[in-house]
Amino acid sequence: MQIILISIGTRGDIEPFVAMGELLKKKGHNVTCAFPEQFRTFTERTGLSFFSLGTSFTELLNGDKAKTVLGGGSSFFGKIKTYIELAKDSKKVGRELFAKQYELIENQNPDRILYSGKVLYPIFWGIENKGKTFLVCPVPYMHYVKGHPHVAFNRNLGDFLNRFTFSLVNFGLIVTTKAALKKLNLSKNYSYQQLKNEISTSKVIYSLSPSLFPKPIYWKDNLKVLGYRERTNTARWIPEKELVDFIKKHNKILFVTFGSMTNSKPKEKTKMIRSILKKHNIAAIINTADGGLLELENSDVNLLYYTSSVPYSWIFPKVYAVVHHGGTGTTHAALKHGCAMMIIPHIMDQFVWNKVVYNKGFGPKGIKIDKMNAKNLEPKILDLFNNASYKQRAEQLSLEIAKEDFKDELYHFIMESPQ
């Protein structure tokens, strides 16, 4: 089969698609991955074909406007103004991405398409190709679950309003999708009801561990929770001797990362964290990654080690606990290796994972990035590092995750004959 995988976003959005692509390629299928340009090398190393969706989305995500929205640094009215400007920029980027999706799909005429929630054109294609499209959800609550609103809303609004949030998001999705199609000046036209039916009946793969997000018994058969998938590729990666020596020197290490999340005051945030760690003599590895945290001068090299890139599958088995942004991939990877954790949520599903981690006892409830200060952060870090129950519960869950294997079920679900 000719199979296209399309995803837009950060590393956590891309990782499950590449892992699925590897599985499908091993089964003998031709797989094309359509991702933002920044993931070209990451994808091509696996031997998968790559189609570039350009750089505009990444530039938007890493721009000053996005940093202001994510990390504060502005007044209330200043932030509202930035939200409006960012929304306008997003529309332009969205139209460009929509056109690229159309170009790829129409040229290849695939047998199957797996796509993320930020991707639009496969929804139209799915109307005429029933059963051949699969929405892949690397985040929870994209479909109604009792007691929860849509993942775009981070608080329980009561059952009536919770249900309404899903209808509201779908309405916005349909309106946005129809507008994008109109901009392409195509002869194709679909009604609101056709799009609504496609969204509600198409096949969906939640790439999440059922230990963290169990499938509700009232969900229909087109919705599946089939475990989190990640690439396991550390063979080419060789750690620096200094990192290895640092790990040997300490028997209890904290790993701190904001992943691909940025904020408007990375130096201030890093100084805050460094001060707490130094005050309490906590050894830590700080991952500067995409700039959400920075390497600071005059840091105690015996207590702190800075890195800009380290595979989580290599480092997590070697640390005690993790402070992170709360992306799906980082959350799953840390729990897979039995790490206690605290989440500093920035956007969307990160607030959900913050609640999950706290409610299940894997760590203290974290603080929103733009609300974080030395006074509220210090007791949280001490609690994370000194409360042994967090580590014990995380290690228990890691045993459950180790038993999960959905490769066959995932493959057969994708290969099912369209109805």
LOBA-510179 format. One record per atom (N, C-alpha, C): residue in one letter; x, y, z. Coordinates in steps of 0.2 Angstrom, whole numbers, padded with zeros to 4 digits, always signed. Example, Ala and Ser with C-alpha at 12.3 -4.5 7.8 and 13.67 -1.06 7.14 Angstrom:
A+0066-0028+0039A+0062-0022+0039A+0066-0016+0039S+0064-0011+0035S+0068-0005+0036S+0064+0000+0039
//
This chain:
M+0004-0006+0000M+0000+0000+0000M+0004+0006+0000Q+0002+0012-0003Q+0005+0018-0002Q+0001+0022+0004I+0005+0023+0009I+0003+0026+0015I+0006+0033+0016I+0002+0038+0018I+0004+0045+0020I+0003+0046+0027L+0008+0048+0030L+0008+0051+0037L+0009+0058+0038I+0004+0062+0040I+0005+0069+0040I+0004+0072+0048S+0009+0076+0050S+0008+0079+0057S+0012+0085+0057I+0009+0090+0061I+0012+0096+0062I+0012+0098+0069G+0018+0100+0071G+0019+0102+0079G+0026+0101+0081T+0026+0099+0087T+0033+0098+0090T+0035+0091+0090R+0041+0090+0093R+0043+0083+0093R+0038+0078+0095G+0035+0079+0101G+0030+0075+0103G+0024+0073+0099D+0023+0078+0094D+0017+0077+0089D+0020+0072+0083I+0027+0072+0082I+0029+0069+0077I+0032+0062+0078E+0034+0061+0084E+0037+0054+0087E+0032+0048+0085P+0026+0048+0087P+0022+0043+0086P+0021+0041+0079F+0021+0046+0075F+0020+0045+0067F+0026+0041+0064V+0032+0044+0066V+0038+0040+0064V+0038+0033+0066A+0036+0032+0072A+0036+0025+0075A+0031+0021+0071M+0025+0023+0070M+0020+0020+0066M+0023+0019+0058G+0026+0024+0056G+0029+0023+0049G+0034+0018+0049E+0038+0017+0054E+0043+0012+0054E+0040+0005+0054L+0034+0004+0058L+0031-0002+0058L+0028-0004+0051L+0025+0001+0048L+0022+0000+0042L+0027-0002+0036K+0033+0002+0037K+0038+0000+0032K+0041-0007+0032K+0041-0009+0039K+0044-0016+0040K+0039-0021+0037K+0032-0019+0037K+0027-0024+0034K+0027-0023+0026G+0031-0019+0023G+0032-0019+0016G+0028-0014+0012H+0026-0009+0016H+0022-0004+0013H+0026+0002+0011N+0024+0006+0006N+0028+0013+0005N+0025+0018+0009V+0029+0021+0013V+0027+0026+0018V+0030+0033+0016T+0026+0038+0016T+0028+0045+0015T+0026+0049+0021C+0031+0052+0024C+0030+0056+0030C+0030+0064+0028A+0024+0067+0030A+0024+0074+0028A+0024+0078+0035F+0030+0081+0036F+0031+0085+0043F+0034+0092+0041P+0034+0096+0046P+0038+0102+0045P+0045+0101+0044E+0049+0105+0040E+0055+0104+0038E+0060+0102+0043Q+0059+0105+0049Q+0064+0104+0055Q+0065+0096+0056F+0060+0092+0054F+0060+0085+0056F+0063+0081+0050R+0066+0084+0045R+0068+0080+0039R+0074+0075+0041T+0079+0077+0044T+0084+0073+0046T+0082+0067+0051F+0078+0069+0056F+0075+0065+0061F+0071+0059+0057T+0068+0061+0052T+0063+0056+0048T+0068+0052+0044E+0072+0055+0040E+0076+0051+0035E+0081+0046+0037R+0083+0047+0044R+0087+0043+0047R+0084+0036+0048T+0077+0036+0048T+0074+0029+0049T+0073+0026+0042G+0074+0029+0036G+0073+0026+0030G+0067+0028+0027L+0063+0032+0030L+0056+0034+0028L+0057+0040+0023S+0052+0040+0018S+0052+0045+0013S+0049+0052+0017F+0052+0057+0015F+0050+0064+0018F+0047+0069+0013F+0042+0072+0015F+0039+0077+0011F+0038+0083+0016S+0041+0089+0014S+0042+0095+0018S+0035+0099+0018L+0033+0100+0024L+0028+0105+0025L+0030+0112+0026G+0037+0113+0025G+0039+0120+0025G+0042+0122+0032T+0043+0128+0033T+0046+0130+0039T+0042+0135+0043S+0036+0137+0040S+0032+0142+0043S+0029+0141+0049F+0027+0135+0050F+0024+0133+0057F+0029+0133+0062T+0035+0131+0061T+0040+0131+0066T+0042+0138+0068E+0043+0142+0063E+0044+0149+0064E+0039+0153+0068L+0033+0151+0067L+0027+0154+0070L+0028+0152+0078L+0029+0145+0079L+0029+0142+0086L+0035+0145+0090N+0041+0147+0086N+0047+0149+0090N+0047+0157+0090G+0042+0160+0087G+0043+0167+0086G+0041+0171+0093D+0042+0177+0093D+0042+0181+0099D+0034+0181+0102K+0030+0181+0097K+0023+0181+0099K+0021+0175+0102A+0023+0169+0100A+0021+0163+0103A+0024+0163+0110K+0031+0165+0111K+0034+0165+0117K+0030+0170+0122T+0028+0175+0120T+0024+0180+0124T+0018+0176+0127V+0014+0173+0122V+0008+0169+0124V+0009+0164+0129L+0015+0160+0128L+0016+0154+0132L+0019+0156+0139G+0024+0161+0139G+0028+0162+0145G+0027+0169+0148G+0022+0172+0147G+0020+0178+0150G+0025+0184+0147G+0027+0189+0152G+0031+0194+0150G+0027+0200+0146S+0021+0200+0148S+0017+0205+0145S+0011+0207+0149S+0008+0212+0149S+0002+0214+0153S-0004+0210+0150F-0010+0210+0154F-0015+0206+0151F-0018+0209+0144F-0018+0215+0144F-0021+0218+0137F-0015+0217+0132G-0009+0217+0134G-0004+0216+0129G-0004+0209+0126K-0006+0204+0131K-0006+0197+0129K-0012+0196+0124I-0018+0199+0126I-0024+0199+0122I-0022+0201+0115K-0018+0207+0114K-0016+0210+0108K-0012+0205+0104T-0007+0201+0108T-0003+0196+0105T-0007+0190+0102Y-0012+0188+0106Y-0016+0183+0104Y-0019+0184+0097I-0022+0190+0097I-0025+0192+0090I-0021+0192+0085E-0015+0195+0086E-0010+0195+0080E-0007+0188+0078L-0007+0184+0084L-0004+0177+0082L-0010+0173+0078A-0016+0174+0080A-0022+0171+0077A-0022+0173+0069K-0020+0179+0068K-0020+0181+0061K-0014+0178+0057D-0008+0177+0060D-0003+0174+0057D-0004+0167+0056S-0008+0164+0061S-0009+0156+0061S-0014+0155+0055K-0018+0159+0053K-0023+0158+0047K-0018+0158+0041K-0014+0162+0040K-0009+0163+0034K-0005+0156+0034V-0002+0154+0039V+0002+0148+0039V-0003+0142+0038G-0009+0142+0041G-0013+0136+0040G-0015+0135+0032R-0016+0141+0029R-0018+0141+0022R-0012+0138+0018E-0006+0140+0020E+0000+0137+0016E+0000+0129+0017L-0001+0127+0024L+0000+0120+0025L-0006+0116+0022F-0012+0119+0021F-0017+0116+0018F-0016+0114+0011A-0013+0119+0008A-0011+0119+0000A-0006+0113-0001K-0001+0113+0004K+0004+0107+0003K+0001+0100+0004Q-0004+0100+0009Q-0007+0093+0010Q-0011+0091+0004Y-0014+0096+0001Y-0018+0095-0005Y-0013+0092-0011E-0008+0096-0012E-0003+0094-0017E-0001+0087-0016L+0001+0085-0010L+0004+0078-0009L-0001+0073-0010I-0007+0074-0007I-0012+0069-0007I-0015+0068-0014E-0016+0073-0017E-0019+0072-0024E-0014+0069-0029N-0007+0071-0028N-0002+0068-0032N-0001+0060-0031Q-0001+0058-0025Q+0000+0051-0023Q-0006+0047-0023N-0012+0050-0022N-0018+0045-0022N-0017+0039-0017P-0016+0040-0011P-0013+0035-0006P-0019+0030-0005D-0017+0024-0002D-0022+0019+0000D-0024+0021+0007R-0020+0024+0011R-0021+0026+0018R-0018+0032+0020I-0022+0036+0024I-0019+0042+0027I-0019+0042+0035L-0014+0043+0038L-0014+0044+0045L-0012+0051+0047Y-0016+0055+0050Y-0015+0062+0051Y-0017+0065+0058S-0014+0070+0060S-0015+0073+0067S-0020+0078+0066G-0022+0080+0072G-0028+0085+0073G-0027+0092+0070K-0020+0094+0069K-0019+0100+0066K-0019+0100+0059V-0020+0094+0056V-0020+0093+0049V-0028+0093+0046L-0029+0097+0040L-0036+0097+0038L-0038+0094+0032Y-0034+0094+0027Y-0036+0091+0020Y-0039+0084+0021P-0035+0079+0024P-0038+0073+0025P-0045+0072+0027I-0048+0077+0030I-0055+0076+0032I-0059+0076+0026F-0058+0081+0021F-0061+0081+0014F-0060+0074+0011W-0054+0072+0010W-0052+0066+0006W-0055+0060+0009G-0056+0060+0016G-0060+0054+0019G-0067+0054+0017I-0070+0059+0015I-0077+0059+0013I-0078+0055+0007E-0073+0055+0002E-0074+0051-0004E-0070+0045-0003N-0066+0044+0002N-0062+0038+0003N-0064+0035+0010K-0070+0033+0011K-0072+0030+0017K-0068+0025+0020G-0066+0025+0027G-0062+0020+0030G-0055+0020+0029K-0052+0025+0025K-0045+0025+0023K-0041+0030+0027T-0045+0034+0031T-0041+0040+0035T-0041+0038+0042F-0036+0040+0046F-0035+0038+0053F-0033+0044+0056L-0037+0047+0060L-0035+0053+0065L-0031+0050+0070V-0024+0052+0071V-0020+0050+0076V-0020+0055+0082C-0022+0053+0088C-0022+0058+0093C-0017+0057+0098P-0011+0061+0099P-0006+0060+0104P-0008+0064+0110V-0014+0066+0110V-0016+0070+0116V-0023+0067+0118P-0025+0067+0125P-0031+0064+0127P-0037+0069+0126Y-0043+0067+0127Y-0049+0071+0127Y-0050+0075+0120M-0049+0071+0115M-0051+0074+0108M-0058+0072+0107H-0061+0067+0110H-0068+0064+0110H-0071+0064+0117Y-0077+0065+0117Y-0080+0065+0124Y-0079+0060+0129V-0077+0062+0135V-0076+0057+0140V-0080+0061+0146K-0084+0057+0150K-0088+0059+0155K-0083+0063+0160G-0085+0069+0163G-0081+0072+0168G-0076+0076+0165H-0075+0077+0158H-0069+0080+0156H-0072+0085+0150P-0069+0091+0149P-0070+0095+0143P-0065+0093+0138H-0066+0096+0132H-0061+0095+0126H-0054+0097+0129V-0049+0094+0126V-0042+0095+0128V-0040+0103+0128A-0044+0106+0123A-0042+0113+0123A-0044+0117+0129F-0048+0115+0133F-0051+0118+0139F-0048+0114+0145N-0045+0118+0150N-0041+0115+0155N-0045+0115+0162R-0051+0115+0162R-0055+0114+0168R-0062+0111+0167N-0064+0107+0172N-0070+0104+0172N-0076+0109+0172L-0080+0109+0167L-0085+0114+0167L-0092+0112+0169G-0093+0105+0171G-0099+0102+0172G-0101+0098+0166D-0105+0093+0167D-0107+0089+0161D-0109+0092+0155F-0114+0097+0156F-0117+0100+0150F-0112+0104+0146L-0108+0108+0149L-0104+0112+0146L-0098+0108+0143N-0096+0103+0147N-0091+0099+0145N-0092+0096+0138R-0098+0093+0137R-0101+0091+0131R-0101+0096+0125F-0103+0102+0127F-0103+0108+0123F-0096+0109+0120T-0091+0109+0124T-0084+0110+0122T-0082+0106+0116F-0084+0100+0115F-0083+0096+0110F-0086+0098+0103S-0093+0100+0104S-0097+0102+0099S-0094+0109+0096L-0092+0113+0101L-0089+0120+0099L-0082+0119+0095V-0078+0114+0097V-0072+0113+0094V-0073+0110+0087N-0078+0106+0086N-0079+0103+0080N-0082+0108+0075F-0086+0112+0078F-0089+0118+0074F-0084+0122+0071G-0079+0124+0075G-0073+0128+0073G-0069+0125+0068L-0068+0118+0069L-0064+0114+0064L-0067+0114+0057I-0074+0113+0057I-0077+0113+0051I-0077+0120+0047V-0079+0125+0051V-0078+0132+0048V-0072+0133+0045T-0066+0132+0049T-0059+0133+0047T-0058+0129+0041T-0060+0122+0041T-0058+0118+0035T-0062+0120+0029K-0068+0122+0029K-0072+0125+0023K-0069+0131+0021A-0066+0135+0025A-0063+0142+0023A-0057+0140+0020A-0053+0135+0022A-0046+0133+0019A-0048+0131+0012L-0053+0127+0011L-0054+0124+0005L-0056+0129+0000K-0060+0134+0002K-0062+0139-0002K-0056+0143-0005K-0051+0144-0001K-0045+0148-0003K-0041+0145-0008L-0042+0138-0009L-0038+0134-0014L-0042+0135-0021N-0048+0138-0021N-0052+0139-0027N-0053+0133-0031L-0055+0127-0027L-0056+0121-0030L-0064+0120-0031S-0066+0116-0036S-0073+0115-0038S-0076+0111-0032K-0072+0107-0028K-0075+0103-0023K-0079+0107-0018N-0085+0105-0016N-0088+0108-0010N-0092+0103-0006Y-0091+0103+0000Y-0095+0099+0005Y-0099+0102+0010S-0104+0099+0012S-0109+0103+0016S-0106+0102+0023Y-0109+0106+0028Y-0107+0106+0035Y-0109+0099+0038Q-0115+0096+0036Q-0117+0090+0038Q-0112+0084+0036Q-0110+0084+0029Q-0105+0079+0027Q-0098+0079+0031L-0096+0085+0033L-0090+0086+0036L-0091+0084+0044K-0097+0085+0046K-0098+0083+0053K-0099+0076+0054N-0102+0072+0049N-0102+0065+0049N-0095+0062+0048E-0091+0065+0044E-0084+0062+0043E-0080+0062+0049I-0081+0068+0053I-0077+0069+0059I-0079+0064+0064S-0086+0063+0065S-0089+0059+0070S-0088+0051+0069T-0087+0049+0062T-0087+0042+0061T-0080+0040+0058S-0076+0044+0057S-0069+0042+0054S-0065+0038+0060K-0060+0034+0058K-0057+0030+0062K-0052+0034+0066V-0051+0032+0073V-0046+0036+0077V-0042+0032+0081I-0035+0034+0081I-0030+0030+0085I-0028+0035+0090Y-0029+0033+0097Y-0026+0037+0102Y-0019+0034+0104S-0014+0037+0102S-0007+0034+0103S-0005+0036+0111L-0009+0033+0115L-0008+0034+0122L-0008+0028+0126S-0005+0027+0132S-0005+0021+0136S-0012+0021+0139P-0015+0015+0139P-0022+0014+0142P-0021+0014+0150S-0015+0014+0152S-0014+0014+0159S-0015+0021+0162L-0014+0026+0157L-0015+0033+0159L-0021+0036+0156F-0023+0033+0150F-0030+0035+0147F-0033+0029+0145P-0037+0026+0149P-0041+0020+0147P-0047+0022+0142K-0048+0017+0138K-0054+0019+0133K-0061+0018+0137P-0065+0023+0137P-0071+0023+0140P-0076+0017+0137I-0079+0014+0141I-0083+0008+0138I-0089+0010+0133Y-0091+0016+0133Y-0096+0019+0129Y-0094+0022+0122W-0087+0022+0121W-0085+0024+0115W-0086+0019+0109K-0087+0021+0103K-0089+0016+0098K-0082+0013+0095D-0083+0008+0091D-0077+0004+0089D-0073+0008+0084N-0075+0013+0082N-0070+0017+0077N-0065+0021+0081L-0066+0021+0088L-0061+0024+0092L-0057+0019+0096K-0050+0020+0096K-0046+0015+0099K-0040+0018+0103V-0038+0015+0109V-0033+0017+0112V-0027+0012+0112L-0022+0013+0108L-0017+0008+0106L-0010+0009+0108G-0009+0012+0114G-0003+0013+0117G+0002+0018+0114Y+0006+0021+0118Y+0011+0026+0115Y+0016+0023+0111R+0018+0026+0105R+0023+0023+0101R+0029+0028+0101E+0035+0026+0102E+0041+0030+0101E+0046+0026+0098R+0050+0030+0094R+0056+0027+0091R+0061+0025+0097T+0065+0020+0096T+0070+0018+0101T+0077+0018+0097N+0080+0024+0097N+0085+0024+0092N+0091+0028+0096T+0095+0025+0100T+0100+0028+0104T+0107+0025+0101A+0107+0021+0096A+0113+0017+0094A+0118+0022+0091R+0116+0027+0088R+0120+0032+0085R+0123+0038+0090W+0119+0038+0095W+0121+0043+0100W+0126+0041+0105I+0131+0045+0106I+0137+0044+0111I+0137+0049+0116P+0136+0048+0122P+0136+0053+0127P+0143+0056+0128E+0144+0062+0130E+0150+0065+0132E+0153+0062+0138K+0159+0062+0139K+0162+0059+0145K+0160+0062+0151E+0160+0069+0150E+0158+0073+0156E+0151+0071+0159L+0146+0070+0154L+0140+0068+0156L+0140+0061+0160V+0143+0057+0157V+0144+0050+0160V+0147+0051+0167D+0152+0055+0168D+0156+0056+0174D+0151+0059+0179F+0147+0064+0177F+0142+0067+0181F+0137+0062+0184I+0135+0058+0180I+0130+0053+0182I+0133+0048+0187K+0139+0046+0186K+0142+0041+0191K+0144+0045+0198K+0144+0051+0197K+0146+0055+0204K+0140+0055+0208H+0134+0055+0206H+0128+0057+0210H+0123+0051+0209N+0120+0049+0215N+0116+0043+0215N+0108+0045+0215K+0107+0052+0215K+0100+0054+0215K+0100+0061+0211I+0098+0060+0204I+0098+0066+0200I+0091+0068+0198L+0091+0075+0197L+0084+0078+0194L+0086+0080+0187F+0081+0078+0183F+0082+0081+0176F+0077+0086+0174V+0079+0092+0171V+0075+0097+0170V+0074+0099+0163T+0069+0099+0160T+0068+0101+0153T+0061+0104+0151F+0061+0109+0147F+0055+0111+0144F+0054+0109+0137G+0058+0104+0135G+0057+0101+0128G+0057+0107+0123S+0053+0106+0118S+0052+0111+0113S+0048+0117+0114M+0046+0118+0121M+0042+0124+0123M+0047+0130+0124T+0045+0136+0122T+0049+0142+0123T+0045+0146+0128N+0048+0151+0130N+0045+0157+0134N+0049+0163+0134S+0046+0168+0136S+0049+0175+0135S+0054+0177+0140K+0055+0173+0145K+0060+0174+0150K+0064+0168+0152P+0068+0165+0147P+0071+0158+0149P+0077+0159+0154K+0080+0165+0153K+0086+0166+0158K+0083+0167+0165E+0078+0170+0166E+0075+0171+0172E+0073+0165+0175K+0069+0161+0171K+0067+0154+0173K+0073+0150+0176T+0078+0150+0172T+0083+0145+0173T+0087+0147+0179K+0088+0154+0180K+0091+0156+0186K+0087+0155+0193M+0080+0155+0192M+0076+0153+0197M+0077+0146+0199I+0077+0141+0195I+0078+0134+0196I+0085+0133+0199R+0090+0136+0196R+0097+0135+0198R+0098+0137+0205S+0095+0143+0207S+0095+0145+0214S+0092+0140+0219I+0087+0137+0217I+0083+0132+0222I+0088+0126+0222L+0090+0124+0217L+0094+0118+0217L+0101+0119+0221K+0104+0124+0220K+0110+0126+0224K+0109+0126+0231K+0103+0130+0233K+0102+0131+0240K+0101+0124+0243H+0098+0119+0240H+0097+0113+0243H+0101+0107+0241N+0107+0109+0237N+0112+0104+0235N+0109+0098+0231I+0105+0100+0227I+0101+0095+0222I+0105+0094+0216A+0108+0088+0214A+0111+0087+0208A+0106+0087+0202A+0108+0090+0197A+0103+0091+0191A+0106+0091+0184I+0103+0088+0180I+0105+0089+0173I+0099+0094+0169I+0101+0099+0166I+0097+0104+0163I+0097+0104+0156N+0092+0102+0153N+0091+0101+0145N+0089+0108+0142T+0093+0111+0139T+0091+0118+0136T+0087+0117+0130A+0088+0112+0126A+0084+0110+0120A+0083+0116+0116D+0076+0118+0115D+0075+0123+0110D+0075+0130+0113G+0077+0131+0119G+0078+0138+0122G+0074+0140+0127G+0069+0135+0130G+0065+0137+0135G+0069+0137+0142L+0075+0134+0142L+0080+0135+0148L+0086+0137+0144L+0091+0140+0148L+0097+0142+0145L+0103+0140+0149E+0109+0139+0146E+0115+0137+0150E+0118+0144+0153L+0118+0144+0160L+0121+0150+0163L+0128+0149+0165E+0131+0155+0165E+0138+0155+0167E+0139+0155+0174N+0145+0153+0177N+0146+0153+0184N+0142+0148+0188S+0140+0142+0184S+0136+0137+0188S+0141+0132+0191D+0139+0129+0196D+0143+0124+0200D+0143+0118+0195V+0148+0116+0192V+0149+0111+0188V+0148+0104+0192N+0150+0104+0198N+0149+0098+0202N+0142+0096+0204L+0137+0102+0203L+0130+0101+0205L+0126+0101+0199L+0128+0105+0194L+0123+0105+0188L+0127+0103+0181Y+0123+0100+0177Y+0126+0098+0170Y+0121+0101+0165Y+0123+0105+0160Y+0119+0107+0155Y+0120+0103+0149T+0115+0101+0145T+0115+0098+0139T+0110+0101+0134S+0111+0101+0128S+0106+0103+0123S+0102+0098+0119S+0105+0092+0120S+0102+0086+0117S+0104+0079+0120V+0099+0076+0122V+0100+0069+0125V+0094+0065+0124P+0095+0059+0122P+0089+0054+0121P+0086+0053+0128Y+0079+0054+0128Y+0076+0052+0134Y+0076+0045+0136S+0077+0040+0131S+0077+0033+0132S+0084+0031+0135W+0089+0036+0134W+0095+0035+0137W+0096+0038+0144I+0093+0044+0145I+0094+0047+0151I+0089+0046+0157F+0083+0044+0155F+0078+0043+0160F+0079+0037+0165P+0082+0032+0162P+0083+0026+0167P+0089+0028+0172K+0092+0034+0171K+0098+0035+0175K+0096+0041+0180V+0090+0044+0180V+0089+0049+0184V+0083+0047+0189Y+0082+0051+0194Y+0077+0050+0200Y+0070+0053+0198A+0071+0059+0196A+0064+0062+0194A+0065+0067+0189V+0060+0070+0186V+0060+0074+0180V+0055+0080+0181V+0058+0086+0180V+0053+0092+0180V+0053+0094+0172H+0047+0094+0170H+0046+0095+0162H+0040+0099+0161H+0039+0100+0154H+0033+0104+0152H+0027+0100+0151G+0027+0094+0151G+0021+0090+0151G+0018+0088+0144G+0023+0087+0140G+0021+0085+0133G+0020+0077+0134T+0015+0075+0129T+0013+0068+0130T+0019+0063+0129G+0024+0064+0125G+0030+0060+0124G+0034+0060+0130T+0036+0066+0133T+0040+0066+0139T+0037+0063+0145T+0030+0064+0146T+0026+0061+0151T+0027+0053+0151H+0025+0051+0145H+0025+0043+0144H+0032+0040+0145A+0037+0044+0142A+0044+0041+0142A+0047+0041+0149A+0045+0046+0153A+0047+0047+0160A+0044+0041+0164L+0038+0040+0163L+0034+0035+0167L+0036+0028+0165K+0037+0027+0159K+0040+0021+0156K+0046+0019+0160H+0050+0023+0162H+0056+0022+0165H+0056+0023+0173G+0050+0024+0176G+0049+0024+0183G+0051+0031+0186C+0051+0036+0183C+0053+0043+0185C+0047+0046+0189A+0049+0049+0195A+0044+0053+0198A+0044+0060+0194M+0039+0064+0194M+0039+0070+0190M+0035+0076+0192M+0037+0081+0190M+0032+0087+0191M+0032+0091+0184I+0026+0093+0183I+0025+0096+0176I+0024+0104+0177I+0027+0108+0173I+0026+0115+0172I+0023+0116+0165P+0016+0116+0165P+0012+0116+0159P+0013+0123+0156H+0013+0123+0149H+0013+0129+0145H+0006+0129+0141I+0004+0124+0138I-0002+0124+0133I-0006+0118+0133M-0012+0118+0131M-0016+0112+0129M-0016+0106+0134D-0014+0101+0131D-0014+0094+0135D-0009+0094+0140Q-0004+0099+0141Q+0000+0099+0146Q-0003+0100+0153F-0009+0103+0153F-0013+0104+0159F-0016+0098+0161V-0018+0094+0156V-0021+0088+0157V-0016+0083+0161W-0010+0082+0158W-0005+0078+0160W-0003+0080+0167N-0003+0087+0169N-0002+0089+0175N-0007+0086+0181K-0013+0086+0179K-0018+0084+0183K-0018+0076+0184V-0016+0073+0178V-0015+0065+0179V-0010+0063+0183V-0004+0066+0182V+0002+0065+0186V+0000+0066+0194Y-0003+0072+0195Y-0004+0073+0202Y-0010+0068+0205N-0015+0067+0201N-0020+0063+0204N-0018+0056+0205K-0013+0053+0201K-0011+0046+0201K-0005+0046+0206G-0003+0051+0209G+0002+0051+0214G+0009+0050+0211F+0011+0053+0205F+0018+0052+0202F+0022+0058+0204G+0019+0063+0207G+0022+0069+0209G+0018+0075+0211P+0020+0080+0213P+0016+0086+0215P+0013+0089+0210K+0007+0093+0211K+0004+0097+0205K+0009+0103+0203G+0010+0103+0197G+0015+0108+0195G+0012+0115+0194I+0016+0120+0192I+0014+0127+0191I+0014+0129+0184K+0009+0133+0182K+0009+0135+0175K+0015+0140+0174I+0018+0139+0168I+0024+0142+0167I+0024+0150+0168D+0019+0154+0167D+0019+0161+0168D+0017+0163+0175K+0015+0157+0179K+0014+0159+0186K+0020+0156+0191M+0025+0153+0188M+0030+0150+0192M+0035+0156+0195N+0036+0155+0201N+0041+0160+0204N+0045+0156+0210A+0050+0159+0212A+0054+0155+0217A+0050+0153+0223K+0045+0157+0225K+0042+0155+0232K+0037+0149+0231N+0034+0149+0225N+0029+0143+0224N+0033+0137+0221L+0038+0138+0218L+0042+0132+0215L+0046+0128+0220E+0049+0132+0225E+0054+0129+0229E+0051+0123+0233P+0045+0124+0236P+0042+0118+0240P+0040+0112+0236K+0038+0114+0229K+0036+0109+0225K+0042+0104+0223I+0048+0107+0222I+0054+0103+0220I+0056+0099+0226L+0056+0102+0232L+0058+0098+0238L+0053+0092+0239D+0047+0093+0238D+0042+0088+0239D+0043+0082+0234L+0045+0084+0227L+0046+0080+0222L+0052+0075+0224F+0057+0079+0226F+0064+0075+0227F+0064+0071+0234N+0060+0073+0239N+0060+0070+0245N+0054+0065+0247N+0049+0065+0243N+0043+0061+0245N+0044+0054+0241A+0046+0049+0244A+0048+0043+0241A+0042+0040+0237S+0036+0041+0240S+0030+0038+0237S+0029+0040+0229Y+0031+0046+0227Y+0030+0047+0220Y+0034+0042+0216K+0040+0041+0218K+0045+0037+0214K+0042+0030+0214Q+0039+0027+0220Q+0037+0021+0221Q+0031+0020+0216R+0026+0024+0216R+0020+0024+0211R+0022+0024+0204A+0027+0028+0202A+0030+0029+0195A+0033+0022+0193E+0037+0019+0198E+0040+0013+0196E+0035+0007+0195Q+0029+0007+0199Q+0024+0002+0198Q+0021+0003+0192L+0019+0009+0189L+0016+0010+0183L+0021+0008+0177S+0027+0009+0178S+0032+0007+0173S+0031+0000+0171L+0030-0004+0176L+0029-0012+0176L+0023-0013+0171E+0017-0009+0172E+0011-0010+0168E+0013-0008+0161I+0016-0002+0160I+0017+0000+0153I+0022-0005+0149A+0026-0008+0153A+0031-0013+0150A+0027-0019+0147K+0021-0020+0150K+0017-0026+0147K+0013-0024+0141E+0012-0018+0139E+0008-0016+0134E+0012-0017+0127D+0008-0020+0123D+0011-0021+0116D+0005-0021+0111F+0004-0016+0107F-0002-0015+0103F+0000-0015+0096K+0006-0018+0094K+0008-0017+0087K+0004-0021+0082D+0002-0027+0084D-0002-0031+0080D-0009-0028+0079E-0012-0026+0085E-0019-0023+0085E-0019-0016+0081L-0014-0012+0081L-0013-0006+0078L-0013-0008+0070Y-0008-0012+0068Y-0007-0014+0061Y-0014-0016+0058H-0017-0021+0061H-0023-0024+0059H-0029-0019+0058F-0029-0014+0063F-0034-0009+0063F-0033-0004+0056I-0027-0003+0055I-0025+0001+0049I-0027-0002+0043M-0025-0009+0043M-0026-0013+0037M-0033-0015+0035E-0038-0014+0040E-0045-0017+0039E-0047-0014+0032S-0051-0018+0029S-0054-0016+0023S-0060-0011+0024P-0059-0005+0020P-0064+0000+0021P-0071-0002+0021Q-0076+0000+0025Q-0083-0002+0025Q-0087+0002+0020
//
